[in-house]
């Protein structure tokens, strides 16, 4: 871990400010989080970036910012602020795009967090410094960075395939690979010097993504330990939402017809205004 760079510090500050705003204002959170329906149906592409600065809670935020703090210093000092920014945001968007592709038939799928971008920073560091030792928090144990990267990739593949948690393994996997590829493109000599560690990480991830693209049914196979998954298309979700909104509008209009507009609460009046649009 090197000295924290200016860009890394600014990114951490931005994550704290935006996430705190999201903790306090759920409307703000909903407006900028990653949601398949909003991106594919309403073309709200800004969410591919803004969702990376929101977090679910303080624990989620602190964990991600600690990871960024530990890995960003050495990398930013080595490659410079511009390249660091390129890797960070390319990894963030790359991770979100893979997540969008995998969950494209789940209109109600949503996520937040900087994990994809941070995974890109971690894997870029591994590509450039595979012999770097990674320690366990609060434990006197460390191991080579490339071994950590391989274990991380295999765990992400298992997490995507099993669907046994709400962790965004797909964003981790996509962001990590993008970060590693960009680091190699920026510093081609790393591919020669660190070829074996890079291949050990890259090959299983690339094969898995290839299978996802060519055989999407691979992800629809339920595992033995968790309940069956239910996939809803964006069209299905849209139609269901419209039905719910129409029923809500009918209820409000019926109340006005029976008791008058003044019988509505301020919240109901605001809701009526939104539905009338």
C-alpha positions in Angstrom: 0.0 0.0 0.0 1.5 3.3 -1.1 0.7 6.8 -0.2 -2.9 7.6 -1.1 -3.0 9.6 -4.3 -5.1 12.8 -4.9 -7.5 11.1 -7.3 -8.1 8.2 -5.0 -8.8 10.6 -2.2 -11.3 12.5 -4.3 -13.0 9.3 -5.4 -13.4 8.2 -1.7 -14.7 11.6 -0.7 -17.2 11.5 -3.6 -18.4 8.1 -2.6 -19.0 9.2 1.0 -20.9 12.3 0.0 -23.1 10.6 -2.6 -23.7 7.5 -0.5 -24.6 9.7 2.6 -27.1 11.6 0.4 -28.6 8.3 -0.7 -28.9 7.1 3.0 -30.9 10.2 3.9 -32.9 10.6 0.7 -34.4 7.3 -0.7 -35.8 9.3 -3.7 -32.2 10.3 -4.6 -31.1 6.7 -4.1 -33.8 5.4 -6.4 -33.1 8.0 -9.1 -29.4 7.1 -9.5 -29.2 3.4 -8.6 -28.6 0.6 -11.1 -32.0 -0.8 -12.3 -32.3 -3.0 -15.4 -35.8 -1.6 -16.2 -34.7 2.0 -16.0 -31.7 1.5 -18.2 -33.1 -0.8 -20.8 -36.7 0.5 -21.0 -36.1 4.2 -20.2 -32.6 4.5 -21.6 -31.4 6.1 -18.3 -27.7 5.3 -19.0 -26.3 7.6 -16.4 -27.1 4.9 -13.8 -24.2 2.9 -15.2 -21.9 5.4 -13.5 -24.0 7.0 -10.7 -24.8 3.7 -9.1 -21.1 3.2 -8.5 -21.1 6.0 -6.0 -24.1 4.8 -4.0 -24.0 2.1 -1.3 -26.6 0.2 0.6 -25.4 1.2 4.1 -22.4 2.3 6.1 -20.9 -1.1 6.3 -21.1 -1.6 2.5 -19.5 1.9 2.0 -16.7 1.4 4.6 -15.8 -2.0 3.3 -15.5 -0.8 -0.3 -13.6 2.4 0.6 -11.1 0.4 2.8 -10.5 -1.9 -0.2 -9.9 1.1 -2.5 -7.6 2.7 0.1 -5.4 -0.3 0.4 -5.0 -1.0 -3.3 -5.2 2.5 -4.9 -2.0 4.1 -3.4 0.6 2.0 -5.1 -1.3 1.8 -8.4 -2.0 5.6 -8.7 1.6 6.5 -7.8 2.9 4.0 -10.4 0.6 4.8 -13.4 -0.4 8.4 -12.6 -3.8 10.1 -12.1 -5.0 10.0 -15.7 -4.5 6.3 -16.2 -5.9 5.6 -12.8 -9.1 7.4 -13.7 -9.3 5.5 -17.0 -9.0 2.2 -15.2 -11.4 3.1 -12.5 -14.3 4.4 -14.6 -13.8 1.8 -17.4 -14.0 -1.0 -14.8 -17.0 0.6 -13.2 -18.9 0.7 -16.5 -17.6 -2.6 -17.7 -18.8 -4.3 -14.6 -22.2 -2.7 -14.8 -22.5 -3.7 -18.5 -21.8 -7.3 -17.7 -24.3 -7.2 -14.9 -26.9 -5.6 -17.3 -26.3 -8.4 -19.8 -26.7 -11.2 -17.3 -29.8 -9.7 -15.7 -31.3 -8.3 -18.9 -34.4 -10.5 -18.4 -34.9 -9.4 -14.8 -36.5 -6.0 -15.1 -36.7 -5.6 -11.3 -33.0 -6.3 -10.7 -31.1 -3.5 -9.1 -27.7 -2.9 -7.4 -25.4 -0.2 -6.1 -21.8 0.0 -5.1 -18.2 0.8 -6.2 -17.2 -2.9 -6.2 -16.8 -3.2 -10.0 -14.5 -0.2 -10.2 -12.5 -1.3 -7.1 -12.2 -4.8 -8.6 -10.7 -3.2 -11.6 -8.2 -1.4 -9.5 -7.3 -4.6 -7.6 -6.8 -6.7 -10.8 -4.9 -3.9 -12.5 -2.6 -4.0 -9.5 -2.3 -7.8 -9.7 -1.4 -7.5 -13.4 1.4 -5.1 -12.7 2.6 -6.4 -9.4 1.6 -10.1 -9.2 4.2 -10.8 -6.5 2.6 -8.2 -4.2 1.6 -9.8 -0.9 -2.0 -9.4 0.3 -2.6 -9.7 4.0 -5.7 -10.7 5.9 -7.3 -8.0 8.0 -6.4 -8.4 11.6 -4.6 -11.7 10.9 -0.8 -12.2 10.4 -1.4 -14.0 7.1 -0.4 -13.0 3.6 -0.3 -14.6 0.2 0.6 -13.6 -3.4 -1.7 -11.2 -5.2 -2.1 -13.6 -8.2 -3.4 -16.4 -5.9 -5.9 -13.9 -4.4 -7.0 -13.0 -7.9 -7.5 -16.6 -9.0 -9.6 -17.4 -5.9 -11.6 -14.2 -6.4 -12.4 -15.1 -10.0 -13.5 -18.6 -9.1 -15.7 -17.4 -6.2 -17.3 -14.8 -8.5 -18.1 -17.5 -11.1 -19.6 -19.6 -8.4 -21.6 -16.7 -7.1 -23.0 -15.8 -10.5 -23.9 -19.4 -11.3 -25.5 -20.2 -8.0 -27.3 -16.9 -7.5 -27.2 -17.6 -3.7 -26.8 -14.1 -2.5 -27.4 -10.4 -3.4 -23.7 -9.7 -3.9 -23.0 -8.3 -7.4 -20.5 -11.0 -8.4 -21.1 -10.2 -12.1 -20.0 -6.5 -11.6 -16.9 -7.8 -9.7 -16.0 -10.2 -12.5 -16.6 -7.7 -15.3 -14.9 -4.8 -13.6 -11.9 -6.9 -12.6 -11.3 -8.2 -16.1 -11.6 -4.7 -17.6 -9.1 -3.3 -15.1 -6.6 -6.1 -15.8 -7.0 -5.7 -19.6 -6.5 -1.9 -19.6 -3.4 -2.2 -17.3 -1.9 -4.7 -19.8 -2.7 -2.4 -22.7 -1.1 0.5 -21.0 1.9 -1.5 -19.9 2.4 -4.4 -22.5 5.6 -5.4 -20.9 3.6 -6.7 -17.9 2.2 -9.4 -20.1 5.6 -10.8 -20.8 7.0 -10.5 -17.3 3.8 -11.7 -15.5 2.3 -14.0 -18.2 1.6 -17.1 -16.1 -0.2 -15.3 -13.2 -2.3 -13.2 -15.7 -3.3 -16.3 -17.7 -4.3 -18.2 -14.5 -6.7 -15.4 -13.7 -7.8 -14.4 -17.2 -8.6 -17.8 -18.8 -11.3 -19.1 -16.4 -13.0 -15.7 -16.4 -12.9 -15.3 -20.2 -14.2 -18.9 -20.7 -17.1 -18.3 -18.3 -18.1 -15.0 -20.0 -17.9 -16.8 -23.4 -20.3 -19.5 -22.1 -22.7 -16.8 -20.8 -22.8 -15.1 -24.2 -23.1 -18.2 -26.3 -25.2 -20.3 -24.0 -27.3 -18.0 -21.8 -29.4 -20.9 -20.6 -26.3 -22.0 -18.6 -27.3 -19.4 -16.0 -30.9 -20.6 -15.7 -30.1 -23.9 -14.2 -31.1 -23.9 -10.5 -28.7 -25.2 -7.9 -29.4 -27.8 -5.3 -29.1 -25.5 -2.3 -31.4 -22.6 -3.0 -34.9 -22.0 -4.2 -35.7 -21.7 -7.9 -35.0 -18.4 -9.6 -37.8 -16.5 -11.2 -36.9 -14.4 -14.3 -39.2 -11.6 -15.5 -38.7 -9.8 -18.8 -38.5 -6.0 -18.9 -41.8 -6.0 -20.9 -43.5 -8.2 -18.2 -42.3 -5.8 -15.5 -43.5 -2.8 -17.5 -47.0 -4.2 -18.1 -47.3 -5.2 -14.4 -46.2 -1.7 -13.2 -48.7 0.0 -15.6 -51.5 -2.2 -14.2 -50.6 -1.4 -10.6 -50.5 2.4 -11.4 -53.8 2.3 -13.2 -55.4 0.5 -10.2 -54.0 3.1 -7.9 -55.2 6.0 -10.1 -58.7 4.4 -10.3 -58.8 4.2 -6.5 -57.9 7.9 -6.0 -60.5 9.0 -8.7 -63.1 6.9 -7.0 -62.4 8.5 -3.7 -62.6 12.0 -5.3 -66.0 11.0 -6.9 -67.4 9.9 -3.5 -65.9 12.4 -1.0 -64.4 15.2 -3.1 -60.9 16.3 -3.9 -60.4 17.9 -0.4 -60.7 14.4 1.1 -57.3 13.5 -0.3 -54.2 13.8 1.9 -51.3 15.9 0.6 -49.4 12.7 -0.1 -52.4 11.3 -2.1 -52.6 14.6 -4.0 -49.0 14.4 -4.9 -49.4 10.8 -6.0 -52.4 11.8 -8.1 -50.3 14.4 -9.8 -47.6 11.9 -10.6 -50.0 9.3 -11.9 -51.8 11.9 -14.1 -48.6 12.5 -16.0 
